[in-house]
Amino acid sequence: MMADLLTPLQYEYMVRAIWVSGLIGAVCGFLSGFVTLKGWSLLGDALSHAVVPGVAVAAVFGWPLAAGALVAGLLAAGAMAVIRMKSRLREDAVMGVVFTGFFAAGLLIISLTPSGIDRKSIIFGNILAIGDRELVQVLVISGVVLAGLAVKWRDLMLVCFDPTQARRVRCARWNPRCLSPVGRTPCSPGLFWFRN
């Protein structure tokens, strides 16, 4: 019985997938606390859908998928921030509109390109196919995000728990509405979609 449970650990690709999943989960766990405190629970889902056009364009041109996902995620985060600041829509409505639009654009790009892009690979990914290059990307991105959290920890706590006081003491010169989507973008699930 126990031998059957440990059988997957004999394969290097399975062990690598478990470690990468754990690392991504840990980093996103730190970010999720702030996202939940600010009431932006839809943000992770929104960004994971919003990176699809970037991944599709990167796949069409043979660029790194992570770069395409990062660019699309940053564009989506910026679009969410701008629409939210310029309109009277609620944040969850803005996220829903942006991620639906980006996801639709990504699916349109995939369906219009005859280059043989595997839709399932782009939309769902394959964590068992992570190679050395992708592992390095995950480690670097996780390190940058954790370092950013360490540097801005106190400001983030103040912004999340007392935004009025944060504005009063000007603890942060950045707009806190932009920080969470931009910080979460590198860790969104779409960034770790790899080819089969």
C-alpha positions, 0 to 999 in steps of 0.5 A: 500500500505505502509502496504504491503511494510512493511510486510517483516519487521515483520519477524526476519529472513528478518530483520537480512538478511537486516542488514547483507547485509547492513554491508557486503555492507558497509565493501566491499564498503570501500575495493572497493574504493581501489580495483577500484583505483588500477584497480582490479575491477575483483577481487571481482568476482574472489574471490567469485568464487575462494572460491567454492572449500573451501566451498565444502571441508568444507561441505564434512567434516562438517567443518564451511563453512566460514573457508573453504571459507577463506582458499580457498580465501587466497590460490587464492589470494596468487596464483594470487599474485605469478603468477602475480609476476612471469609472464608477464601476465596482472593482469586481465588475472591472475585473470581470470585464477585463479578464473576459475580454482578454480571454476572448482575444486570446481564444480568437488569436489561437483559433485564427492561427493555423500554426498548430498551437495546442489549445489545451496546452495553452489554456490548461498547461502541463506542469509535468513538462517543466524543464530546467529553463522553466525551473530557473524562471520560477525560481527567479520570479519567486525570488523577485516577488518575495524580495518585493514583499519583504521590502514593502511589507509594512507599507502593504500591511498599513494599506490593507488595514488602514488605507486612510492612515496610509494616505495620511502618512504617505507611506507609499508613493505608489498607488496601492490599487495597482500594486496587487495586480502587478505583484500578482501577475508574475505568479498567476497560473498562466505564467507557468503554462508550458508546451507539451 
